[in-house]
Amino acid sequence: MNIYHKIILAILIVGGLNWGIYGLFTFDCVGWLFGGSTSLLSRIVFVLVGAAAVLGITGLFAADRTKGE
């Protein structure tokens, strides 16, 4: 796994955790951390998570490059 995929995975984990917390407790962590869900910083984070999801789609179709096989 190269650094590109690690960054995308980290951003997706942040987004997934935020959605999980929102689903369980109706609490938006990103909005809370960055001044509300409509603030510019929160919207930037949301756009980054969405872009990471789109870019992560390529990982579904990438060839498996595990060593030793």
C-alpha positions in Angstrom: 0.0 0.0 0.0 1.6 3.3 -1.1 1.3 6.6 0.7 -1.6 7.7 -1.7 -3.8 4.9 -0.6 -2.9 5.4 3.1 -4.0 9.0 2.9 -7.2 8.1 1.2 -7.8 5.4 3.8 -7.1 7.7 6.7 -9.6 10.3 5.3 -12.2 7.6 4.8 -11.8 6.4 8.4 -12.3 9.9 9.7 -15.5 10.2 7.6 -16.7 6.8 8.6 -16.2 7.5 12.3 -18.0 10.8 12.0 -21.0 9.1 10.3 -21.0 6.4 12.9 -21.0 8.8 15.7 -23.7 10.8 14.0 -25.8 7.7 13.4 -25.5 6.6 17.1 -25.7 9.9 18.9 -26.9 12.5 16.3 -23.6 14.3 17.0 -21.5 15.8 14.2 -17.9 15.6 15.3 -16.5 17.5 12.3 -19.1 20.3 12.8 -18.3 20.4 16.5 -14.6 20.6 15.9 -14.7 23.2 13.2 -17.4 25.6 14.2 -20.6 24.0 12.9 -21.5 21.8 9.9 -21.9 24.8 7.6 -18.6 26.5 8.5 -16.0 26.7 5.7 -13.5 24.3 7.5 -16.2 21.7 8.1 -17.3 21.9 4.4 -13.7 21.5 3.4 -13.4 18.3 5.5 -16.7 17.0 4.1 -15.5 17.7 0.5 -12.1 15.9 1.3 -14.0 12.9 2.6 -16.2 12.8 -0.5 -13.2 13.1 -2.8 -11.4 10.4 -0.9 -14.4 8.1 -1.4 -14.4 8.8 -5.1 -10.7 8.2 -5.4 -11.0 5.1 -3.2 -13.3 3.5 -5.8 -10.2 2.7 -7.9 -8.9 0.5 -5.1 -11.8 -1.8 -5.7 -10.6 -2.5 -9.2 -6.8 -2.5 -8.6 -4.9 -5.7 -9.0 -3.9 -7.4 -5.8 -0.2 -6.8 -5.3 0.5 -8.8 -2.2 4.0 -10.2 -2.0 4.8 -13.8 -1.9 2.0 -15.0 -4.2 
